[in-house]
């Protein structure tokens, strides 16, 4: 199965995806939905990308889904 990396929009958190995460889980997929550092005014795109890369780790067969700023 695949791993879905679900990236929330600005001003939100990974929990935004909880319903999608549950549905994908029932279908046998793994889900990563990290909290982006939106509360850190000094964080830029590199920090956002690093957060996602760290959450994904060494998982393969990724499907990236972004919402709004994600």
C-alpha positions, -999 to +999 in steps of 0.1 A: +000+000+000+009+036-003+018+063+023-002+095+020+016+127+032-013+151+039-002+187+042-026+212+058-031+248+049-019+279+067-034+285+101-044+248+106-029+216+119-025+180+108-057+171+125-075+189+096-071+156+078-085+133+105-115+121+085-094+115+053-068+097+075-094+074+089-108+065+055-074+059+040-065+037+071-095+015+066-083+009+030-049-002+043-029+029+036-005+047+059-010+084+066+014+111+077-002+144+086+024+166+103+018+199+120+036+226+101+054+253+120+028+280+113+030+294+148+067+302+142+069+336+124+105+330+115+097+297+097+099+298+059+093+272+032+125+254+040+113+248+076+079+237+063+095+213+039+119+200+066+089+192+088+073+171+061+105+153+052+111+145+089+076+132+093+078+110+062+111+095+072+122+067+050+088+057+038+085+049+001+056+050-025+045+085-013+014+103-024+016+140-015-017+159-009-016+196-001-045+219+008-043+257+003-008+268+015+001+231+020 
